């Protein structure tokens, strides 16, 4: 069976995939690898709850499961943090699979989402970024101090859908690709250590998906523990502890930590996006996604099951 190859380096104002050169894996590590705004934090929480088998995590999630690629913290500090952890480590990344090192004894957990919902969530995300974080991004990108992106979703959507942050990526500017990113994982979905979740499936039946993830990661859970773990992975519980759970909250990433969990958008694109932008999406997604991937990305396992 073919295995992924690391053929690209992803570098932009927010992260640098070359930082993975400093990371030394351990058997059983879990890499949560998702496009931005596609359930990353939710997936990290699911994995953390299963690994630790309690809602009382040893550290706040934002500290426990850090984004290795991100510029904001020195890579030496992040790697040292992971090296001190005695348990199965959960590492966050927003790097496509063609930019990550691949190890057979590490699990890669991918969470998909309808790209149109991910885009609207990214608009929420950008409106809540703290001025401190925006200023840092502008400096890294050599952008003027007054640089602003469009705040109208219909003005921003065509740019996001047709422009990448790297020359070989066809979508995602500036928040990150969904179409190209997902394709890099999809082609290796038959590998036993690549696990696929979907936002819609988690919304529909969180318990079923958590149990499926538990099995995929090889983590047996005593039956009496499940109700507490399932409750802790809910939107309300995560929002209640937003300062512990919102990624980068410990670095002052957000204007309001609670607004990171503003709402779990689902099919709101039907009202938010214009007819022209909906037609543009249909054309672009049909061109770039194989039919079964398009079905799954837009509808989850009820539309198409990646496991066959």
N, C-alpha and C positions, 0 to 999 in steps of 0.2 A: 504494500500500500504506500502511495506517495505521502510524503510528510512535508509540512510547511517549511519554506525557506525564508530567511531574513534577507531581503534584497533592497530594502529602503530604510532611510533614516527620516523620521518625522520631526521637524523642528518648526516651531512658530512662536508667537508671543506668549503662549501659555505653557507649552511643554516641549520636552526633547527626548525622543525615544533612545538616544545614545546613552542615556543614564542607566539603561538596563545592563550596560557593560560592567557596571559596578556590583551587580546583584548576583549572588551565588545561591542557586536553588537548593531546597531540601526535598526529599521525597515526601509527597503529600501536600506540598504547597498548593494553594488555590489562587489562581489569577482571575480576578473579575475583569473581564475584557468586554466592554460595551461601547457603542457609540454614545456620545454625550446626549443626555436627556432621554435615555432609553431604559431607565430603571436601574442605573448603576448603584445608587445608594441602597435601594431596596434589595438588590441582589447581594450586596455586601452584608446587609443585615441578615438576610436568610442564611448565608454561609456562616456568619459569626454565631448566630443562634444555634446552628447545627454543630459547629466545632466545639463550642463551649457548653452547649446543652442547658443554658440558663439565660434569662433576660439580663441578668446581672453580669454584664461583660467586664473583663478585667480593666478595660480603659474605655473612654468614650469612643464610639465607632469612628469619628473623624480622626482620632489619633491612632486607634488600634489598626485600622486598615487604610494606610495612606496611599496617596497617588504618587507612585514612584517617579513618574516622568515629569512631574510638575516643577517648574523653575523655582517656585516660591521658597522652598526649603533646600538647603545644601544637600546634595545627593549623599554625601558622606554621613550626614546626620540621619537621613531616612534609612539608609542601609544599616547603620549601627542600631537603629531602633528595631528593625526587623530581625537582626542577628541576635538581639537579646531576648526575643520571644521564644519561650520553651515549647509552645504549642504549634499546631498547624497554622501557618501564616496565610493571611488573606491580603493580597496585593491588588490594588486598583490600577487599571490602565485604560486610556482611551486611544491606544495605538492599534491600528489594523494588524492582522496576523502576519502580513508580509514585512512588518517592521519589528516584530518581537522575536526573541530567541524561543526556540521550541524544545521542550524537554518531555520525554515519554512518561516520566513518573510525576509530572505536575498536572493538575487539572486546570483547564481553561473554561470558565463559566461565562457564556455569552447570553445577553438578554436582548431580544428584539422588540421593536415597537413600530407601529404604523408611522412612516416617515413624516406624515402631515401632522400627527399629534406631537411627534418629537420636535418638529419645527416650532409649533406654537408654545411648547414648553420651553424651548430655547429663548423665545421672545420674552417670556416671563423671567427666565434666568438673567438675561442681559439687563432687564430693567431693575433687577435687585442687586446687581454687583455693586459693592461698596466703591466709593470714589477712590479710596486708597488702592484697591485692586485694579481699577480702571487706569489710574495714573501709572502703575507699574507696567501694565500691558502696553500703554502708549509709548512708554520709554523704550521697552524692548523692541517695539515695532517701528521706532523712529517716526512716530506720528505726532502731529501737532497737538498741543494741550487741549484744544477745543474740538478735537475729532469726535464725531458722533455717528453711529449707524442709524439707518432709518428705523423709526419706531412703529411705522404702519406695517402690519404683517403682509399686506398685499404688495407693498413696495419692496419689502425685503425678500419675499419668497422666491421670486425668479433668480435673484442673485445667489441665494442659498442653494437652490436646486441645480444651478448650472455652473457654479464656480467652486473650485477646490482650493484648499490651503497649500497644496503641493502640486507641482506640474503634472503629475500622473493621476491625480485625484480629480474626479469630475463634479463633485458636489460638496456642500457643507460649509462654505465660507459664511461667517467666521467661526461658528460654534462647533463645527466638526461634521464630517461626512456620516451619512447613514447608509446610502445605497452602496457606495464603493466599499466602505468599511465592512458591512454585512457580507458582501460577496467574498471577501478574503477568508472569512470563517466558514461560510456555507460550503465551499468546495471541499472542506475537510471534515464535514459533519459526521462521516462514518468512523472517524478515529475515536477510540473508546474514552479518551481523556478530554474530549471537547464536548461540553454539555450545553444544550440549547434550552433556554427559557424564553417566555414571551410575556410581555406586559399584559396583554389581554387575557392570557391564561391565568396569570396571577390575580388579576382583578376578578375573574370569574370563579376561581376556586383555589384560594391560596393554600389550603391544606393539601389538596392533591399535588400541587406543584412542589410544596416543601417536602412531601414524602418522596416524590420522584427524585428530587435533588439529593435527599439523604441517601437514597439507594445509589445514585450515580457517583457520589463522593465516597461511598463505602463507610458511612457513619450511621450505625444502628442507634436508634433512639428508643428508650423505654416508653411504653405506651402512655403511662401516666404523665410524662413530661410534655406530650404534644400540645394539649390545650393552652398551656402557658406560652409555649414557643410560638404557636400560631397567632395568639393575641398580640404578642410583642412585635410581630412582623406586620401588623396592620398599619394603615395610613395614620389613623388617629393617634396610636401609641408613638409612632415615629415623630409626628409633628409635635406632640406634647413634650418631647425631649429634643427639640430641634437643635439646641446649642451643643448637644452631645453628638447628634447624628448628621447634621448638615455638613457636607464636605468642605473643609477649609474654614469651618467656624472658628477653630482655634487660632486661625491666622487673620481674622477680621475680614473674611472674604465677602460677607453679605451686609447690605444695608440693614436687613432684618432676617435673622436666622429662620424664624418661623415662616417667612414668605418663600423660603426654598421649597417648602411643602405646601405651596399655595393651593393647588388642586391637582387631582389626578386626571388630566385631560383625556377624554375618550370621545373620538369622532366629532369634536367641536369644529374641526376643519370644515365640516359641511356648511356651517354658517359663517365661519370666519374668513374663508378664502373665496375669492371671486370665482365666477364661472371660468374666466380666462385662466386663472392660476390652477384650478382643478383640472382643466383640459391639458395644461402644460405638464402637470404632474403625470397624468395618464400617459401622455406621449413619452416623456423622459423615462419613467419607470418601466414602461413596456419595452423600450429600447435597451435599457441597461440591466434589467433583472431577468433571469430565466423565469419561466412561468410559475413553477412551483415555489421558488423563492419569493416572488411577488405575492402569491397567495398567502404564504406563511407570514411574511412581514406585515401584511395588512390585516390578517385575521387570526394568527396564532395556529395552534394545533388543530382546532376545529376546521380550519380551512385546508391545512396540509400538515401532516406530521413528519418532521425531519427524520425521525427514527424509522419511518417506513411502517 
